Structure formats: structure tokens, C-alpha cells
Amino acid sequence: MKFDMPLTRGKLIKRYKRFLADVELENGKVIVAHCANSGSMMGLKDEGNTVWLSPNQNPKAKLDWRWELVEVEGHLAGINT
């Protein structure tokens, strides 16, 4: 997979309202990221999972981050539908 910008790693705190996720970045800052996957994401949205975010390049976007990948049991899964 190729991304326009380098991805930023964080730890998932929680996913809520289908499209929002609270993530703690490696520097300790907590941010809200957009989650494009409206499905249940069973097994992917567990607290503490490592997630990979991309900075949102759309100036009209409400959130600065987009959730792209999640790491589960050593495997990466793309969640941006």
C-alpha cells in the first residue's frame, strides 16, 4: 500500500459514533481521527490496538487525522473503505 504522506502510529483509546476514534499518539497527545469504515469492525476496534493514521490533506475536513490501518496479532488490516 502506498500513502501520500508518512503514517503516524498511535494506540486506539476507543471508537464511537461509527466514524470517530480517539487515539493516543506516541508523544502522548490524544486526538480524534476520522474512521471511514462504518461497519462493526469486530476484533479491530479493541482498546490498545496499534493504529496508523494519515494527516488529512483536505482543508474542508473537520478532523486533522484519518485512521488508515490497524495492527492485530502482528498483522496489518486496512480499514479505510
Buried (B, 14 or more C-beta within 10 A) or exposed (E): EEEEEEBBEBBBBEBEEEBBBBBBBEEEEEBBBBBEBEEEBEEBBEEEBBBBBBEBEEEEEEBEBBBBBBBEEEEEBEBBE
